[in-house]
Amino acid sequence: MNPLLRGDEAPAPRTLVDVLRRTAADHPDAMALDSGNDTVTYAEFAEAAEAVAVDLAELGIGPGDKVGVRLPSGTTDLYVAIMGSSSPARPTSPSTPTTPRSGPGWCSARRGSPR
């Protein structure tokens, strides 16, 4: 059988958030992120990402709203912000450090369609 024609053996569809949650449940103390300055376990990563998601929801950011994240590349904060704002209904728009905004750590969350 052609190894490329094994779709019936593929796992059920899942998001990156689903994978993080499952990994945090199965291996909570395993190292998830190491920026060279910080280390974060899967449990800590999942908890921090969930806190970002809750903060966004409290701001009224919901399904269909876009969230922009601008943090220094390679930092644990960047990965937590991206994961916390990511879901099939909450696409993330990463910005490069050269994108003009209002300074380091800039994050934009806006309800409704992009302008």
C-alpha positions in Angstrom: 0.0 0.0 0.0 1.2 3.5 -0.8 2.3 5.1 2.5 0.8 8.5 1.4 -2.7 7.0 1.0 -3.3 6.2 4.7 -5.8 9.0 5.6 -8.1 6.5 7.3 -5.3 6.0 9.9 -4.9 9.7 10.6 -5.9 11.0 14.1 -9.2 12.9 14.4 -8.9 16.6 13.5 -7.5 18.8 16.3 -6.1 22.2 16.9 -2.8 23.2 18.3 -4.7 24.3 21.4 -6.1 20.8 21.7 -2.6 19.3 21.4 -1.3 21.6 24.1 -4.1 20.8 26.5 -3.7 17.0 25.9 0.1 17.2 26.3 -0.3 19.3 29.5 -2.7 16.6 30.9 -0.4 13.7 30.0 2.9 15.3 30.8 2.3 18.4 33.1 5.9 18.6 34.4 7.7 18.1 31.1 9.5 21.1 29.7 7.4 22.9 27.0 9.4 26.1 26.4 13.0 27.1 27.0 13.8 30.6 25.8 17.3 30.6 27.2 16.1 32.9 29.9 12.9 31.2 31.1 11.7 27.6 31.2 8.0 26.6 31.3 6.4 23.3 31.8 3.4 22.1 29.8 1.1 22.7 32.8 2.4 26.2 33.2 2.2 26.9 29.5 -1.4 25.7 29.3 -2.4 27.6 32.4 -0.8 30.9 31.2 -2.4 30.5 27.7 -5.8 29.9 29.3 -5.3 33.1 31.4 -4.7 35.1 28.2 -7.8 33.5 26.6 -9.9 34.5 29.7 -8.5 38.1 29.7 -9.5 38.4 26.0 -13.0 37.1 26.7 -13.3 39.6 29.5 -12.4 42.3 27.0 -15.3 41.2 24.8 -13.0 39.5 22.3 -14.8 36.4 21.0 -15.2 34.1 18.0 -14.5 35.8 14.8 -12.5 38.6 16.3 -8.8 39.0 15.4 -6.0 39.5 17.9 -2.6 41.0 17.0 0.4 40.0 19.1 3.7 41.9 19.0 6.4 40.6 21.4 10.1 39.9 21.0 10.7 36.7 19.0 11.8 33.6 21.0 10.3 34.8 24.3 8.0 32.6 26.4 5.6 35.5 26.6 5.2 35.5 22.8 4.3 31.8 22.7 1.9 32.1 25.6 0.2 35.1 23.9 -0.1 33.3 20.6 -1.4 30.1 22.1 -3.8 32.0 24.4 -5.2 34.0 21.5 -5.3 31.0 19.2 -8.4 28.9 18.4 -10.2 28.2 15.2 -12.4 31.2 16.0 -9.6 33.5 17.2 -6.9 33.9 14.5 -3.7 35.5 15.5 -1.8 38.0 13.4 1.8 38.1 14.5 3.8 41.3 13.8 7.5 41.6 13.3 9.5 43.8 15.6 9.8 46.3 12.7 6.1 46.7 12.4 5.4 50.3 13.7 3.2 50.2 16.7 3.3 51.8 20.1 6.3 50.1 21.6 7.6 46.8 22.9 4.9 44.4 24.2 2.3 46.0 22.0 -0.8 43.9 21.7 -4.0 44.8 19.9 -7.4 43.3 20.3 -10.3 44.7 18.4 -13.8 43.5 18.1 -15.4 43.2 14.7 -13.8 43.1 11.2 -10.3 44.4 10.5 -10.0 48.0 9.2 
